[in-house]
Amino acid sequence: MIIINESSAEPLSLGVCETEKYLRETQLSPPALRWRAAGTRNRAGCFEMSQSQMYIDGELTADNVIRAAAERSMQIALATEPTADTSIETPFGSGQMLIQEVQPGLRYESHAMSCHSDMEFECSVPPQVSCAITLEGNLDGINIEGFGRVEYPLKQATLIGFGEHSRWTRRMRADQYFKSFCVTLQPAFFERFADNFGDAQLSTLAAFGQDLHVEALPLSQRLITLGHCAFDHSYSGGLATLYQESNTLRFVLEVAQLMSEERRLVQKIGRSHFDRLMHARSILDSSLLAPPKTLDLARQVGTNVTTLQTHFKLALGTTIFGYVKSRRLETGRILLTEHRLGVAEAAYRVGFTSPSAFSAAYRRHFGRPPSSDVIA
């Protein structure tokens, strides 16, 4: 089992909080942490390898860190800014990983990993708000102690508020691949920037972290795009640092805006109707090629057709049919731009009967033909 500790409340070494303290004491700049660890998962945190757990005896100093690393045959590299090399290779998994604090209390994590063996790890986290999105592949959910299981659906952001120190576990399977992006906000961030935003959006997000809350955010192409931007950029050095800070802040603002919009809709149509609407949308998202009939959909979520249609139009600004069509087109665009499919194949994959019908609908929706988004 791998144990990762992000809290300074326990004497485990190399937790994120302890590492940040060490960096401040040694006057190093806010870090991007990259770990090379033979026989362990590459992660900023406290590791347990096989049956033994790694501790630091005494103060968290450079000498003690190096000594502990040597005892465990680990090689640790600390990068003070993002580099082009974010690759890792361990017996447990390989791929790309970068964890960086871009501002006090604001951190992002980008992972594109392939697992080589089954494993389970446990994480202890301090009070914070985290928002993670699975961009590709399959990222298993987590089991939060005292709460239960939380899933991470593909391309849908999941928001978790940890109001107090918490612990969660996750199992990973051999041959599993996932690409994910996660932003973590701790109280220091909200305390620093609350006055600067000047509206209720950030306060809504801060309030979410006052207790243990979990919420699946509405599907957002903007969040998907920002998640991919953390991987797909050409900057290096200081420019990369500025770019990642800006991209992370845009992600935070988009999350805050989605939450604010949700609160507005709940006030408008009521919590029970909103929950049924979100349930209906989730059903449609999982069955875009063969969506249920409107009557069947209404029955599944416990309402009638008229109410469901009215709330779809009121909350999402479109009809049920219009929503399905838009989601098919957005999925088609992903197939073109990310999976490099041709127009015809993308059209059939998302349920259009002909490439010409797909092209016409695509042009109306995006304002350009699908051929302009084809990557050779």
Secondary structure, DSSP 8 states (H G I E B T S, - for coil): -EEEE--TTSS-SS-HHHHHHHHHHTT--S-EEEEE-TTS---SS--EETTEE----SS--HHHHHHHHHHTT-EEEEESS--S--EEE-SSEEEEEEEEEEETTEEEEEEEEEESS-EEEEEEE-SEEEEEEEEEE----EEETTTEEE---BT--EEEEESS-EEEEEEE-TT-EEEEEEEEE-HHHHHHHHHHH-SHHHHHHHHHTTS-EEEE----HHHHHHHHHTTS----HHHHHHHHHHHHHHHHHHHHHHHHHHHHHHHHH-HHHHHHHHHHHHHHHTTSSS---HHHHHHHHTS-HHHHHHHHHHHHSS-HHHHHHHHHHHHHHHHHHTS---HHHHHHHTT-S-HHHHHHHHHHHHSS-GGGG---
